[in-house]
Structures are given as structure tokens and as C-alpha cells.
Amino acid sequence: MTALNIAIAAEFELCEKLSEYLAQSDLNINKLAIVEIIPFNEEQGVRFNNKAVAQLTTDEVDWSDFDYLLFAGHAQQAAHIANAAESGCVVIDMKGVTANIAGVPVVVPTVNDEDIASIQQRNIVAMPDPQVAQLALSLSPLIEQIQLDQIVATSMLPASYTDSETVSKLAGQTARLLNGIPLDENEQRLAFDVFPQSAVNLSQQWQKIFPATPVVFHSIQVPVFYGMAQKVTALSAYELDVDALRSQWQENALIQVEENLITPVLNGEQESSEDNVKLHLSGLSAVENGLEFWSVADEQRFNLACLAVKLLESMVK
């Protein structure tokens, strides 16, 4: 396998997770570097194979030095994707910033790997938002066999779904409120409360993967630090085989079928190493004209880091 030069552009916590998964992969990596689209603190540094990873600013990076870029930035930073792609570096857009651009395939590993073939148009492949990826992995066996009339997915979003700064805000607000210190009047309350989030472009991303299957996303911010949960209902004009779907889940190495209900907090406590990180599915049952189930995954370690490296492995092969 050809030795690869890989760049990562993401916040520090995600860079660490990506480095860990890259070290566990079968990829032959010659050089790994961090491009600080989100500046690190002075004490923050990433290691790969027991060596410090070089950290570059956006001004000093030469994208042509790299074969692949793992990019997890925001829409305002999309110029870096374009610059890298134009320099011949193949970009994996981990947060779907480019997902709605014509000619950019949206790929979830093991679901629609065949769409990678169209990457040559722009040198970019997009992963969908973690809400879309988690739903696609769980429902793809069913969609391949039967027409679904409607899917409704309610996503409970943790603080880490937004960024590490939101995790720190949740921790700070929790401590202040427990100590009787009120929040600032105009401060968005994260601790001990829930509120709706807009599901921007999620349906459009889904349609690139499953164009004939309608879906409705509901997104709720919840006071959880890490781990995203989804309650899913799938309806059809035909009878759905619950046992067959459970068996197909068990055949996917990325999925863990749980006998008991698992929550984001329990999941975080039980997934002690990257070897155990999976999409956890439970509560599968039949409802009128369909089925429902509950899914949980660490959206940073699984839906972003793990799936990005799986996608990169598929692209290299």
C-alpha cells in the first residue's frame, strides 16, 4: 500500500480521536499533520505512534504536500476545502459542509460505498451530519429491501455535538446552578434544560443517500456531555419483519444490538476503549404499519472519527 501523507483539520479533541483511529487502521501513513483551523491551547498537542504531530497554521500549510485531508470545520471555513481540493488533496468533509454541492458524493461507510467512485469530479467526498449517518446505518438494511413511506427521527443532541466549548459551558453552568449562582440574563441555558435545534440540510443530505425514502428530523438539545441518542419510527404500507432487521444488524461489525436499553451516559461508561466503539441499537419493536427503535452512539468517537477512518480506508482500497 502506498505511503500516505494525511492532514487533519478539526478541534483538538476530535484531532486526538482521529489520530487514535488512524494508528489502529491498516493504512500506511508516512506523515500526519494537524492544520489548526481552530487554534489549540498552548499545552494541547496530538501524538501519533508515540511521536508528536506537527501543527501547522492555515497560512503556512501547503495542501499539495498531502494526499488526504480529514476536515471537520464549519461552513465559514469551507475555503480551506476548496483550496485543498484544487491542490490535488482529496478531502473528506466530515461534517457535511459541502454535502449539498452538485458532484460531491455523500457517503456513509458500509451503506453506499459505491458512491465513492464519483469523487473525481471535485476531489471531495462528504460525510453527512452525525444525525444522518446514525440513522442511515441503522435503517439501510430495511431500505434496501422494502419501500418505507415515512421515517421520523428525533435526535437528542449532547453538548459535544456542537463543540468542546459547549461541553465546557454545560459543565460551568451545572456547577454554578448547583451552587445557587444564577446564570446571566441573556445566556443560553444548557444545564438542566432542553430546547429545539434547527435541523438544517439534514433531509437534503439524506436524499443524496436514499433519494426515494422520505424522512423527518427533529433535533433536541439535551444536558448531556457526550453521546447522541435517536428515537426512530419507520412506517410502510407493507409488514416489516422486526426479527429479520435485528439479524441484519447483528451482521454489521459497526453495530452492537443491545438486549437492554442503553443511554448516552451508560454508553460512555461502557465504551472504555476505541475497540468497543459502535452504534448501539435497542428497543426494536413493531408498531402499526411499521417499527420503532432506540439508537445511541458517541457522535465524536463513532459517527465522526471512526466512520471517517473507515471511509478513508475504503477510498484508499
Summary of the structure (lengths in Angstrom):
residues: 317
radius of gyration: 19.8
end to end distance: 8.6
largest distance: 58.8
contacts: 1012
relative contact order: 0.15
helix: 36%
strand: 25%
